[in-house]
Amino acid sequence: MKRAFYFCLVLLILGSVSAFAAGSKASTAQSGPVTIEFFQQKLEEGPQQAYKAVLDKFSAAYPQYHIEINTVPQAGQVLTSRIVAGDIPPLFSDYPTQLQFKEKVKNGFIYDLTGQSFLSRINKPALDLCKQQDGHDYAMPLTQNFMGVYYNIDIFNANGISIPTSYDELIAACKKLKANGVQPFIFSFIDPGRVGHMFQAWNAAWTPDGVERMAAVMNGTGTIANDPVMLKMAQRILEMVSYGNADAFSLPDMEGSWAGFANGKAAMLLMGSYARGTLLISNPNIHMGVFPLPGDTDATTTVIAGIDAALCIAAGASAREKEAALAYLEFLSRAENAQIFCNIEGAPNCVTAVDYPDKQMAPIIEKVKRGPIHDWFAASFPGNVMNAIYSDAQQFLMDKDPSKFLAQLQQTIINESK
């Protein structure tokens, strides 16, 4: 909590500085083409190529605007540092359901988009999810996300396996695949952030109120050590990962586990919607689908889902920078351009008129629509608490001791919440 408090304090101090002082250092000339930076936070190849494809089209249609995409590792931390330094990109992607975003809005760093006509093209549930406490719109949601199980349809068919709709069916499928000489899952546990995403999927599917149980520890009103419900989840995690690869702690994610799945080294990969475009780049001919990580029954299975990419404009951007950024948002929200983005990037698009191209994704898309779903940890925990949970989950996969894990997780949440 200390780091979260420090971040909020910094934002509060900076919020009293004039908007122009916090603005971008991009060109503010009143004549000629205006150049602005688009700081986007998705490292995966799919979204990077999707943004570039639409931006190339935008540049041809609007030569008076020059938008430069900037993508860096640890983008969230970099963006925070730039806010502290008063160097906010004029145009950037962010996560409007997260606590950190709400602090940025509260302290006046993000331009209010309420009333912009292009927002009418966005589906209402996604737009409503992004609204802030004042009921206004500070971001244009572009894509939605989820955690699900990617599966190789050809491998499933060859082994006579149907999509599992319960945990027991999932384990039965793993046992059958293993008996037939097929590796059921492929994992990478190097990056605690990726592990954290998987932990959120496990938590939602097998302990639907697990976030609330951990939040109660953070608020001093609950405990998870020796919690039988959480213990059952931890035991299931170990059982599921036992059907994966032995080199998970040395195998990189995108170049290792993702590429391995795309090229048939395993039947399944637990990952987010953001992986689809990159998987297709690794192997354009892969025959794959996605299904929800199953809980006890299909009806009770809860899926992690939320807003994946949303675009924002800095409140301190110059008039011409805002003009260019608004033109780009309007262009990106047009059905034909959003469709291009969706076809390449692969995540469900928030533009109402977009037709999702991959019908093999129907099991997870329909589940997200009908629920139950749960938002990501970042909507409930400050960044320091969330990252500490991720690290403990990663350590658990090494130690393989459920009781030790829950006791450590509880203490970590208490310590980080002080």
N, C-alpha and C positions, 0 to 999 in steps of 0.2 A: 504494500500500500504506500510505502514511503516514496518509491519511484513514481507511482501514479499521482501522489499528492504533489510531488515536485513538478511533474509535467503540467498538471492543472494550474499550479501556481505560476509557472512560466507563461502559460497561455493567458492567464488573467492579467499579468503585468504587460505582456505584449499587446493584449487587447486594448489597452488604454492608449497605445501609440496610434498615430494617424494611419488610416487605411493605406495611404500611398507609401508611407514608410515601410509598411509590411508587404508591399507589392513586389511584383516581379521586376527584374532588372532588364527585361526585354525592351526592344525598340519601342519608343513612344513618339516617333516622328509623326507629324500630322499629314504627310504626303508620301506616296510611294507604298510598296508592299509592306505589310506589318508582319514581323516574325515573332512567333510565340512558341514557348516550350509546352509540350504535352507530356507530363510526368505520369507514366502509367505503371502500375504495380504488378502486372502479371509477367512472370519470367518464362512461362511455358511458350513453346514455339507456336502453338495454335493461335492464341490471342495476338501474339506479336505479328504474325503474318496477316491475321484478319484486320487489325488496325491499319497495317500498311496498305492492304488492298483498297480499303475504303478511303484512306487518306490520299492515295494516288489519284483516285477518281475525284475527290474533293479538290485537290490542287489544280486539276485540269479545268474544273468548273469555276473555281474561284482563284485566279492567279494573283489577286490583290492580297491574299493571305498565304503566309508560309508557316506551316505548323511542323515543328521538329519533335519527333517522338524521343523520349529519354526513358530508358529502362535500365534499372540498376539492381544489383543484389541488395537484400535487406532493405527493400524500398520503404517499408513503413517507418523504420528507424531513420532512414535518410530524410524522409519527408518531415518527420518530427524535428530533426536537427535543423532543417532549412526554415521551419517555422520559427524556431528559437532564434535563428540568425536573421530573421526578417527577409528571407529570400524565398517567398512562396511562389511556386510555378503558377502562371496564369490559368492553366488548364491541367487538371490532374484527376486520376481515378482514385476512389476511396470506397469505404465500406460504411454506408450510412446507418446501419443498425448497431454498429459498435459504440461502446462507451467513449472511445477516443474521438470518434467523429462528433458525437454530441458535444464534447468539450470544445471542439473547433468551432462549431456553430455558436455555442454559448458565448464564446469570446470574440465573435465577429470576424472570423477569418474566411468565411465562405459566403459567396454571393447568393442571394435569395433568388431562386428561379421561379417562384410562385407566379402563375399567370402566363408563363411562356406558352405559346400555342402548341409547340411541338410535344409538350407533356401530355396532350390529349391522345397521342398515338401510343402511349404506354399503358399496359394493362393495369387496371385499378388496384388489384391486390398488391402488385409489386410497388406501385407508387405509394399506396397507403402504408406499406411496411417501412418506407423510407422517410415518411413525414416525421418532423421533429416535434418537440414539446409545444412549440407555438403553432403547430398545425401547418407550417409552411414547407415548401419543397426546396431543398438545398442541393439536390443531386438528381440527375437523370439516370434511373436504373436501366442498365443495358442488358445484363444477363443474370439469370438465376443459377444457383448452384445446388449441388447435392453430393452426398457421399453414397456410393453404391458399389456393387460387385460387377465389374466387367467380366464377361465370360466369352470364351471362344465357342461359337455356336457349332462349328465343325467338330470340335473335340467332344462337346456334349452329345451331339447326334451320334458320333461314332461309338460312344460308350453307353448309349441308351439312357442318358440322364436328362430329366426335365428340370425346369427352373425350380429350385427349392423354395418353398413358402413358409418353412419353419426351421428353427435351429436344428432340430433332429434330422430333417431332410438334408440340410446343408452338410452335416457331418457324415451322413450316410453317403452322399455324393462324393465327399472327399475320400472316404474309405474305398469306394468302388473305383475311383480314378487311380488311387495308389495301388490297389490290387492289380489293375490293368497296366501298370508301369507308367502312368501319367502323373506328373507333379501337379497336385491340385491348385496350390497358390504360389505366387511369387511376391516377396516382400523386400523392401529396403528400409532399414531402421537407422540409417546414418544420420538423417536430418531429424532433430526433435520436432520440428514443425510438421513434417509429414506424419511422424508418429502421432503427434497430437491430433491431426485430422482423423487418423484411423481410430484413435482412442475415443474421439467424439462419436464416431459411427458405432463402435462397440457399445459405448455408454448409452446411446439413444436406443439402439435395438434391444439391448438386454437389461438396461435399467433406465426406463423412460424418464424417471424423475431423478436421475443421477445428478444432473446439473443443480437441481434444487437442493439435493442432499449436501452437495459440496458447498453451495452458496450458504446453506445454514451454518456450516462450519466457519465460513468466512465471516458471517454475521454474529457468531458466538452463540447460536441457538441450536446447534446440532452436532452430531458426531458421525463419522463413517468408519472409524476403526472397529473392527469386528462386526461390522454391519453385514448380516447374512445376504442381503440383496446385492450389495456391492461385491461381496466375496464371491458370489455365484458368477457375477459378470467377469471378475478377474480370472476365475477358473476357466470360463469359456474362452477368454482371450488366449490363454495358454494352449487350450485344446485346438483352437482354430489355427494358431501360428505353427503348431507342431506339424501341420500338413503343408508347410512352406519350405523354402530353401534354407540350407544350413549357413549360407554366406550372407544372410540378410544384413549383418552389421558391417560388411565390407563392400556390398553391392550398391552403387549409386542409384538414385531413383530414376530420373528421366532416361539416362543413358544405360541403365542397368535393368531394373525391374520393369519399367514401362516398355523398354525396347524388347526385353525378354518375353513379356507377355505378347506384345505385338507380333513377335516372330515365332510364336507357338511353343515356347519353352514351359509354359504352364497354362492350366485351364482357366484360372481366375486371377483377378487383381482387384484388391479393395482400394478404391481411389475416388477422387472427386470428379465432378463433371468437367472440370478444367483440363482433365487429361485427354479427353476424346480427340481433340484436334491434333495433339502431339502424337497420339497413338496411330492415327491415320497417316501422319507424315512419316512415321517410322515404317509403316507397312500399309500402303493404300488399299491392298487387297484383303486385309484381314476381315473375316466374317465374325463380327462381335456384337454383343448386346449388353445391356446392363439391367440388373434386377436389384431390388432393395435387399440389404443385409437383413436376413429374416430373424425375427424374434420368436417367441413361443408359437404364435399363430400369425397368419397374414393380417388379420384384423387388428391385432395389438402391436404389430411392427411399427416402430417410429423411425422416421428418416431425418437425418440432419439436412436441412435445406435453408437457403436464404438468398440474399442478393450477392452475386459474385462480383460484378463490375458495375460501378456507377460513376458517372462523370460529373465533375464539379468545376466551378470557376472561382478563382481567388477574389475575395471582396476587394482587395487592394490592387487588382489589375487595373491598368489604364483603360480609358474609354475605348480606344481602338483594339486593345487586347481582348476586352469583353466582347466587342463586336465580332472579332474573328472567332472567338471561342463559341459564342452563341450560334454563329453561322455553321460551325462544325457540328455542334449538337443537333441543330435542326436537320442538317444533311444526313447525319448518322441515324436519325430517327425515322427517316423516310423508309417505307416498306422495302423498296428494292435494294437499298444500301444495307439495311439491317439484315436482309436475307443473305446478302453476300457475306456479311460478318458471321452470321450463324452457320452458314455452310462450311466456312473455314474453321471457325473457332470451336464449334461443336456443343456449346452449352445452350440450354433453353433461353430464348431471347425474350425480353420484356416488351418488345414492340408487338402490339396486338395482331398486326397483319402478317407477321412472319409465320411461315409454315415450317414446322420442325422436320428436317429432311430425312432423319434416320428412324424408320419405323421400328427397328429393333430396340430402340430405347424406350418404347412404349411402357414396359412394366414399371420403370422408375419414374417416368414422366407422369403417368397416371397416378402413381402412389403419391407423388409430391402434390398433385392437384387435390386428391381426396383426403390425404392425411392418414394418420396423424404425423405431423412434422415437428421438429424442434429447431430453433435457431442455434447458431454457432456459439461456442463458449464466449467469444468476444462481446456478445450482447449482454453477458451476465457477470463477467469477471474483468477487472482491470488488467492491463497487459502484463504486469509483473506476476500477478497470480496465475494467469493463463499460461504464461511461458514456464513457470515453475511446475505446473501440473504436467505440461508436456515433457519436461525433463524427468520427472518422476515416472511417467509412463514409459519412457525410453529405458530408464534404469530397471524398471520392473521386467521388461522383456529380456534383460540380461540376467537378473537375479532369479526370476521365475518363482518368487515367493509371495503369494497373494496376501497373506496376513501382514508380512513386513511392508508390502507395498501400501496397503490401506493405512497402516499406522504412520508411515512416512508421509503419505499424501496428506493426511490430516494435519500433521505437524507443519508441513510445508505451507499449507493454506493459512494456518494460524500465524506462522512467522511472517509470511508475505503480506498479511492483512494488518499488521501492527502499524 
